[in-house]
């Protein structure tokens, strides 16, 4: 030191001041001349001990301080260069050990590579710990490679420079890197075949290649190329050897194992290209074959396989193809259901059986449609839910907890809506192939549910009606359903066949919610008429006019029931016999009394009597031929039947012809013949005679005599039944040579006639609606172009109308001077006030 320094500490009061003097060394300290050589020799010895796995007599702490001393004493450059040469030599030596193992098989070779690499990493880590001061204070600040990078760089260089063969003139074959890549691909191939014993070794080698920056440049291209070829070959073999569910499981397994291996063994950068290889090479080429198996999967309700199919097709952007296949399936299956509905019964010897089969099919049609719809909805909700449609489905995978990528989750809800729309489109297509027949069958189905079925609770019936509304929504010609529903509702209400008034009103509410108040206004009016009828009848029974008749005999207002029906609300059910029918004397006073009562309470209203839907209970007494106690039965019949049967009360032993009965009752001849035939038909099957006289005819109320031109009937005195009350149905249609009457077998022809009549009424109503819409639009617009008028009329009509039909109605209105063409522009119409 050039001068002395004195430190004077401040003492406490009462103490003297003490001085500490620091003096320089008398002799300046110097490093030994061979300091670097000796220190490096010690460090080199330690390096050899590390590399050859020998014990070192020098502690790591002492070695670390030796490195620090060399760096402090300004020897870092020499130290770094010496260490560089040592690491290079050792790396060359270690990689050289792989040359002797080049003849090993793939598994043994990769195991040897793994061992050498792990030794290299462990030893390089130990060396870095010893030379940590040099690594941080010199290499890092001088922009030189760190010790780890230095060792890995030499290791990679040696791997790339060495040849697979021996000798100076050996042709290069890619070096040991090529052998490592080839062996790794062989191990991966064995893993795909099910041998997973070397997966950890493969993982270690792949991590080595990634660390040496050889994975992306040397291994991954070969990995992707080999994988693509493998999946192409596997797909070609498997698509013909495996069933569709098995092939889907194979693809799913390949995706899962690829995701798992890229997480555990391969580098993560290979995940996307390998998954794309599975999708594009194994799955995508065989999508048409897989879609051919869609029908079998749906038929067998293999929801898990359907869900897998939908998810896999979404990965390759083929959800639209799945949707189209699903739509085709719905159209095909639904089309077969409709074809069965259209099929007419055979006219061969088995025609009766065929007619019964068709009737049974018709009864099952709506149930089959509802079951099919429920099945398809389950497929959409459980199998296709969350399936994304379009090319966006092939976005990059996202790792999830189950190890498999989830793609395009943002469009899951929208995709489910797409399949719901597909389901709706398919049902609309096949149900509207024969919309009128489907609407009729749906109305009959609802009628059966509202009448009540044995063993079906009200809750179950309400659920069935809710399901029927799903089919109703698909119908294009809802007005046809309305017409049939109104007819069946009228019969249920007038004949008191409804199982529950609450169900009736609940169904009405559903129709109103679906189609609006205009659709149900007349139906609601029918219920209002019944309420008014009950009130009016109660007033009539309380009135004095209900207590006496014109001839002085007492009347019983409780013995009859009637309904006051507004003509516009109820379907037209007039019969030719309604105006000419002669009621029995017992009913005529009641009719006159009620007519007087109605005219007194409802002035200005016209009262028309409709007897075609009326019923009566007739007490019929049969006296045995040999005398004895008469047998009395209560017969539940229509009013027309009761009037016809009443003719035999005054002449029980006479034979009356159809003409005589028609003249006495005022019935039309066809109506009279139909009623008489109903009493001449067997009411119940007879037991087989056991050796005694045949009891033929004992199950008929009337006996039939003569042929069709002179048909006569008489009372059957032998009629006998164990039942006190019986319902006498009207006959059903066959062409009977004896009677000359076309009646119906199984009610088929009668039902067809009723359907045809209802459809005619619908068509007439459509004409009125179309005319009203045209006039309403033109009255508001005054002048309108043809195409605009057509479009607005189409929008207002509640049924699917054809352009030609609307044009005909426009021409008819022009003939009736409601419209005219604009003389200045014939494409425009003008409204005539």
Secondary structure as UniProt FT lines:
FT   STRAND          5..8
FT   TURN            13..14
FT   STRAND          19..22
FT   TURN            33..34
FT   HELIX           35..51
FT   TURN            52..53
FT   HELIX           60..72
FT   TURN            73..74
FT   HELIX           76..99
FT   TURN            100..103
FT   HELIX           106..130
FT   HELIX           132..134
FT   HELIX           135..139
FT   TURN            140..143
FT   HELIX           147..161
FT   TURN            168..169
FT   HELIX           175..192
FT   TURN            193..194
FT   TURN            197..198
FT   HELIX           199..211
FT   TURN            212..213
FT   HELIX           215..219
FT   HELIX           220..241
FT   HELIX           244..264
FT   HELIX           268..270
FT   HELIX           271..277
FT   HELIX           278..283
FT   HELIX           284..286
FT   HELIX           287..292
FT   HELIX           294..299
FT   TURN            300..301
FT   HELIX           303..315
FT   TURN            316..317
FT   HELIX           319..342
FT   TURN            349..350
FT   HELIX           351..378
FT   HELIX           379..383
FT   TURN            385..386
FT   HELIX           391..394
FT   TURN            401..402
FT   HELIX           409..411
FT   HELIX           412..431
FT   TURN            432..434
FT   HELIX           435..451
FT   TURN            454..455
FT   HELIX           458..474
FT   HELIX           478..494
FT   TURN            495..496
FT   HELIX           501..515
FT   HELIX           517..542
FT   HELIX           544..546
FT   TURN            550..551
FT   HELIX           557..559
FT   TURN            567..569
FT   TURN            576..580
FT   HELIX           585..601
FT   TURN            603..604
FT   TURN            612..613
FT   STRAND          615..622
FT   TURN            625..626
FT   STRAND          631..638
FT   HELIX           639..650
FT   TURN            652..653
FT   STRAND          656..657
FT   HELIX           658..665
FT   HELIX           669..680
FT   TURN            696..699
FT   STRAND          702..705
FT   TURN            709..710
FT   STRAND          712..715
FT   TURN            717..718
FT   STRAND          725..727
FT   TURN            737..739
FT   TURN            746..747
FT   HELIX           748..781
FT   STRAND          783..785
FT   HELIX           786..796
FT   HELIX           803..815
FT   TURN            816..817
FT   STRAND          819..821
FT   TURN            826..827
FT   STRAND          828..831
//
